[in-house]
């Protein structure tokens, strides 16, 4: 079974290579990644750079908040995929703005290749901002929620 950190490292390395496809299998888990770029198509590279800039801008925003002495935690996407606020369209959202959460509270799911990954808050606190919308594509490391940390 892959550990979260191992998957993050594999995805990071894959994104930095010229490979268009990658597949790895370990026991019951298989990971397959594909890029939709051809050697003559630079639009994917531009899109990747734009998405990285968005992540960098969100990181700068957090640094500004930290400089003000406020204590916040940013929940980030563990993988590239589709963000979901609830487990099914009929279910209520995992959390809402203003909800108090514990470190192990599931705040959303990110789906990649029909694998649904639960994302936990990671800290005890209060949800103060939802950064992405239901059904939106998210990148690895992209901020999803802002939590005011409670000790």
Backbone bond lengths (Angstrom), bond angles and torsions (degrees), N, CA, C in turn:
res aa  C-N    CA-C-N  psi(-1)  N-CA   C-N-CA  omega(-1)  CA-C   N-CA-C  phi
1 X - - - 1.451 - - 1.527 108.35 -
2 X 1.321 116.94 134.26 1.449 121.60 178.42 1.516 110.01 -74.82
3 X 1.305 116.57 141.48 1.454 121.27 171.52 1.519 107.67 -86.45
4 X 1.335 116.17 155.14 1.464 121.69 -178.59 1.524 111.21 -54.90
5 X 1.320 116.71 -45.79 1.461 120.60 -178.15 1.530 111.13 -63.07
6 X 1.331 117.01 -38.26 1.462 120.65 178.65 1.523 110.65 -64.08
7 X 1.334 116.87 -43.06 1.460 120.40 178.13 1.520 111.24 -62.63
8 X 1.329 116.59 -42.52 1.462 120.64 178.97 1.522 110.74 -60.80
9 X 1.321 117.03 -41.63 1.467 121.20 179.65 1.527 110.87 -66.89
10 X 1.345 117.06 -41.38 1.465 120.79 179.09 1.519 110.15 -62.44
11 X 1.336 117.11 -45.97 1.469 121.18 179.80 1.522 110.29 -62.57
12 X 1.327 117.11 -43.43 1.457 121.53 -179.40 1.525 111.06 -61.27
13 X 1.320 117.11 -45.62 1.469 121.19 179.74 1.530 109.75 -65.04
14 X 1.331 117.58 -43.34 1.467 121.40 179.99 1.525 111.25 -59.21
15 X 1.336 116.39 -43.00 1.462 120.25 -179.22 1.522 112.14 -63.00
16 X 1.328 116.68 -28.13 1.462 120.71 -176.82 1.529 113.12 -88.10
17 X 1.337 117.36 -6.74 1.464 120.33 -177.63 1.513 111.36 -96.10
18 X 1.327 114.64 172.94 1.457 121.35 175.60 1.529 111.74 -91.11
19 X 1.326 117.11 2.51 1.458 120.83 178.56 1.519 110.26 -65.33
20 X 1.337 116.83 142.42 1.459 120.99 176.27 1.514 111.58 -100.06
21 X 1.342 117.37 -20.93 1.452 121.62 179.09 1.517 109.34 -140.68
22 X 1.329 114.83 149.26 1.462 120.64 179.58 1.522 107.93 -152.96
23 X 1.317 116.91 136.26 1.467 121.26 178.02 1.522 108.47 -140.75
24 X 1.323 115.11 135.92 1.455 121.32 176.85 1.524 107.38 -140.41
25 X 1.335 115.57 142.57 1.465 119.81 -179.68 1.516 108.49 -132.60
26 X 1.338 114.66 133.74 1.458 121.38 176.56 1.515 107.45 -137.08
27 X 1.309 116.63 114.89 1.469 122.89 -178.01 1.520 110.12 53.48
28 X 1.338 117.88 -117.78 1.462 121.74 -176.07 1.525 113.59 -90.54
29 X 1.323 118.37 -2.09 1.458 121.48 -174.62 1.523 109.99 -110.17
30 X 1.325 114.87 130.93 1.452 120.67 177.05 1.521 108.60 -124.38
31 X 1.317 116.41 131.86 1.453 122.21 179.23 1.515 108.10 -116.58
32 X 1.336 115.90 124.58 1.451 121.33 178.41 1.520 108.17 -128.21
33 X 1.332 116.23 129.83 1.464 120.93 179.00 1.519 108.70 -128.01
34 X 1.321 115.56 142.65 1.462 121.44 177.88 1.513 109.00 -136.66
35 X 1.309 114.87 144.38 1.460 120.90 171.93 1.514 107.18 -107.45
36 X 1.321 116.84 144.48 1.462 121.39 -178.54 1.520 112.13 -93.48
37 X 1.314 117.26 26.07 1.450 120.79 -176.30 1.524 110.98 -104.03
38 X 1.308 115.43 142.92 1.458 120.30 168.02 1.524 106.46 -105.46
39 X 1.325 116.52 167.34 1.462 120.06 -178.28 1.516 112.21 -62.15
40 X 1.339 117.44 -26.18 1.462 120.27 -177.12 1.520 112.65 -94.77
41 X 1.329 117.42 -4.49 1.466 121.76 -176.59 1.528 109.35 -103.66
42 X 1.320 116.33 107.30 1.461 120.85 -179.34 1.519 112.74 -90.05
43 X 1.340 118.58 -3.70 1.463 120.06 -176.24 1.519 111.75 -64.50
44 X 1.345 117.70 -34.12 1.467 119.86 179.32 1.522 110.78 -66.44
45 X 1.318 116.11 -38.28 1.463 120.00 178.69 1.527 109.47 -65.07
46 X 1.335 116.73 -42.24 1.462 120.42 177.87 1.522 110.65 -62.98
47 X 1.356 117.42 -44.10 1.468 121.05 178.45 1.517 110.79 -60.09
48 X 1.346 117.25 -43.52 1.453 120.83 179.28 1.520 110.19 -61.82
49 X 1.332 117.66 -43.92 1.463 120.62 179.01 1.525 110.83 -63.51
50 X 1.341 117.99 -40.61 1.468 120.64 177.81 1.521 111.10 -62.72
51 X 1.332 117.41 -42.77 1.464 120.41 178.86 1.518 111.38 -65.53
52 X 1.328 117.18 -38.83 1.459 120.15 177.45 1.523 110.34 -64.71
53 X 1.341 117.21 -37.67 1.463 120.69 177.10 1.523 110.95 -63.40
54 X 1.350 117.72 -39.59 1.465 120.79 177.57 1.520 110.20 -61.07
55 X 1.338 116.52 -44.52 1.465 120.46 179.17 1.517 109.68 -62.59
56 X 1.346 117.47 -43.04 1.459 120.88 179.19 1.516 111.29 -63.08
57 X 1.340 117.64 -39.26 1.466 120.72 178.13 1.518 110.99 -64.23
58 X 1.345 117.28 -41.21 1.464 120.19 177.91 1.517 110.69 -65.47
59 X 1.322 117.49 -36.34 1.464 121.08 177.57 1.523 109.49 -64.50
60 X 1.344 117.16 -41.65 1.462 120.42 178.17 1.522 110.70 -62.49
61 X 1.345 117.86 -37.92 1.460 120.91 178.21 1.517 110.40 -61.45
62 X 1.334 117.95 -41.76 1.458 121.43 179.17 1.524 110.10 -64.06
63 X 1.340 116.79 -40.43 1.455 119.76 179.86 1.526 109.85 -62.50
64 X 1.326 117.82 -38.45 1.454 121.13 178.37 1.523 110.02 -63.38
65 X 1.349 117.25 -43.07 1.465 120.36 177.72 1.520 110.73 -61.87
66 X 1.334 116.62 -40.95 1.460 120.51 178.85 1.522 110.92 -62.46
67 X 1.331 116.24 -37.54 1.456 120.39 179.73 1.526 111.58 -63.55
68 X 1.350 117.30 -26.51 1.458 121.12 179.53 1.523 111.97 -80.23
69 X 1.337 116.71 -3.31 1.455 121.16 178.87 1.518 113.46 86.16
70 X 1.314 118.42 5.31 1.450 121.99 177.88 1.520 109.04 -84.30
71 X 1.330 117.48 146.15 1.452 121.28 -175.49 1.525 110.24 -107.62
72 X 1.329 117.20 105.52 1.445 123.17 -178.69 1.519 110.71 -125.26
73 X 1.317 114.68 154.66 1.468 121.96 174.31 1.518 106.80 -123.18
74 X 1.312 117.13 134.19 1.459 122.01 176.81 1.524 107.67 -102.93
75 X 1.330 116.46 121.17 1.465 121.28 173.82 1.520 106.68 -83.29
76 X 1.328 116.30 123.94 1.467 121.37 -176.70 1.520 111.13 -113.15
77 X 1.315 115.60 154.50 1.454 120.69 178.84 1.524 110.10 -68.76
78 X 1.330 117.63 130.16 1.455 120.43 179.94 1.525 112.75 -78.69
79 X 1.351 116.99 -14.70 1.461 121.65 -177.02 1.521 110.04 -149.93
80 X 1.323 115.85 169.99 1.460 122.16 170.55 1.523 106.58 -81.11
81 X 1.321 117.71 132.58 1.458 119.48 179.57 1.513 112.26 173.90
82 X 1.330 115.56 -158.43 1.453 122.50 -179.06 1.526 108.92 -107.74
83 X 1.328 115.88 129.81 1.466 123.28 -178.41 1.524 109.77 -83.23
84 X 1.346 115.94 132.45 1.456 121.08 175.49 1.526 109.83 -128.76
85 X 1.343 115.89 132.96 1.467 122.57 -179.54 1.520 112.59 -81.45
86 X 1.346 117.18 -18.70 1.461 121.34 -179.00 1.524 108.86 -142.31
87 X 1.328 116.22 167.17 1.460 119.46 -177.25 1.524 112.77 -74.38
88 X 1.337 117.65 -27.52 1.466 122.72 173.89 1.521 107.71 -144.52
89 X 1.329 117.93 160.25 1.471 119.80 179.19 1.535 113.09 -59.65
90 X 1.325 117.55 -26.85 1.462 121.29 -178.41 1.529 112.69 -81.16
91 X 1.312 117.01 -22.94 1.468 121.95 -177.15 1.527 110.46 -78.73
92 X 1.342 115.76 157.01 1.462 118.99 174.83 1.538 108.85 -76.74
93 X 1.323 115.98 161.33 1.464 121.31 -179.36 1.525 110.51 -61.23
94 X 1.324 115.42 148.74 1.459 120.42 177.34 1.530 110.30 -57.03
95 X 1.324 116.23 -44.39 1.464 121.64 -179.73 1.530 109.33 -144.87
96 X 1.323 115.56 162.58 1.464 122.68 176.18 1.524 107.88 -128.62
97 X 1.323 116.97 161.36 1.462 120.84 175.63 1.528 107.85 -59.78
98 X 1.322 116.27 133.31 1.453 122.13 -178.44 1.520 113.61 98.18
99 X 1.342 116.85 -13.91 1.465 120.03 178.90 1.522 111.02 -70.20
100 X 1.323 115.53 143.06 1.461 121.06 171.29 1.518 108.39 -87.22
101 X 1.326 116.52 137.46 1.466 121.44 -178.33 1.520 110.33 -129.68
102 X 1.315 115.34 155.50 1.464 122.43 171.95 1.513 107.08 -103.49
103 X 1.325 117.14 168.02 1.461 120.32 -175.73 1.527 113.01 -58.71
104 X 1.343 117.92 -29.29 1.460 120.42 -177.89 1.536 113.75 -99.02
105 X 1.338 117.37 10.20 1.464 121.23 177.89 1.525 109.77 -71.20
106 X 1.334 116.69 128.56 1.465 120.75 175.90 1.524 107.84 -74.44
107 X 1.344 116.36 123.91 1.462 120.74 -177.63 1.530 112.65 -103.02
108 X 1.344 116.81 -21.73 1.455 121.18 179.82 1.520 109.29 -171.82
109 X 1.333 114.99 -179.17 1.459 121.38 173.27 1.519 107.84 -129.73
110 X 1.333 115.59 146.69 1.458 120.93 172.96 1.522 106.18 -122.20
111 X 1.334 115.41 123.25 1.457 121.27 -176.76 1.517 109.97 -102.21
112 X 1.321 115.12 133.16 1.460 121.67 174.87 1.518 107.55 -140.07
113 X 1.309 116.70 121.54 1.465 122.99 178.16 1.530 111.45 53.25
114 X 1.320 116.64 45.29 1.465 124.70 177.60 1.531 113.46 66.80
115 X 1.322 117.54 13.65 1.459 122.05 172.30 1.521 107.11 -104.52
116 X 1.336 116.10 122.98 1.457 121.73 -176.80 1.525 108.93 -99.49
117 X 1.325 116.35 118.39 1.449 122.60 -177.44 1.515 110.04 -106.00
118 X 1.337 116.10 117.89 1.454 120.19 177.21 1.519 108.96 -73.38
119 X 1.326 116.53 136.24 1.462 121.99 178.59 1.525 107.31 -111.61
120 X 1.325 115.78 125.85 1.462 121.14 -178.97 1.523 110.61 -98.02
121 X 1.327 115.73 158.64 1.462 122.11 -177.91 1.534 111.52 -60.97
122 X 1.315 116.54 -43.31 1.467 119.66 179.16 1.513 114.73 87.37
123 X 1.333 117.33 -14.16 1.474 122.24 178.39 1.528 108.50 -148.40
124 X 1.320 115.85 163.63 1.462 121.05 170.54 1.521 106.86 -87.27
125 X 1.326 116.74 131.30 1.455 118.11 -179.90 1.509 113.07 175.41
126 X 1.329 114.56 -159.55 1.459 122.75 -176.32 1.529 108.70 -126.24
127 X 1.337 116.67 129.80 1.464 121.80 178.69 1.525 107.92 -69.01
128 X 1.339 116.32 121.33 1.470 118.29 179.40 1.525 113.33 -115.28
129 X 1.356 116.70 -14.48 1.463 117.91 178.19 1.518 110.53 -155.88
130 X 1.334 114.69 135.88 1.465 122.30 171.47 1.517 105.43 -104.20
131 X 1.328 116.98 119.53 1.463 121.22 -170.49 1.528 112.86 -91.84
132 X 1.334 118.25 -27.65 1.466 121.69 -179.39 1.526 110.12 -120.44
133 X 1.320 116.11 162.33 1.463 122.01 -178.33 1.528 110.90 -103.13
134 X 1.315 115.74 155.54 1.459 122.02 179.08 1.529 110.66 -56.40
135 X 1.332 115.98 133.19 1.463 121.44 178.77 1.518 114.15 85.82
136 X 1.316 117.63 -2.86 1.462 122.02 -178.04 1.531 110.65 -77.79
137 X 1.324 116.46 141.26 1.467 121.39 173.98 1.529 108.54 -72.98
138 X 1.327 115.64 136.49 1.459 120.45 179.34 1.526 109.55 -125.79
139 X 1.296 115.32 153.25 1.456 123.06 178.55 1.521 109.86 -98.27
140 X 1.303 116.55 161.48 1.458 121.42 173.60 1.529 108.62 -59.70
141 X 1.324 116.79 129.06 1.462 121.36 178.19 1.516 114.89 83.18
142 X 1.326 117.92 -1.71 1.469 120.55 -179.29 1.529 109.96 -70.70
143 X 1.331 117.81 133.26 1.464 120.75 177.43 1.532 111.68 -62.54
144 X 1.354 115.30 136.77 1.458 121.30 179.97 1.525 111.94 -113.55
145 X 1.345 116.50 -43.19 1.459 122.75 -178.10 1.528 109.64 -140.05
146 X 1.327 114.14 154.01 1.464 120.76 171.05 1.520 106.64 -114.28
147 X 1.347 115.57 128.94 1.463 121.48 -178.85 1.514 109.17 -120.56
148 X 1.321 115.78 131.11 1.466 120.84 172.02 1.527 106.50 -80.78
149 X 1.320 116.12 118.43 1.460 121.47 -174.59 1.524 110.27 -73.62
150 X 1.346 114.97 135.87 1.455 122.55 176.45 1.520 106.44 -119.52
151 X 1.325 115.85 126.86 1.473 120.19 -178.68 1.505 111.61 -97.33
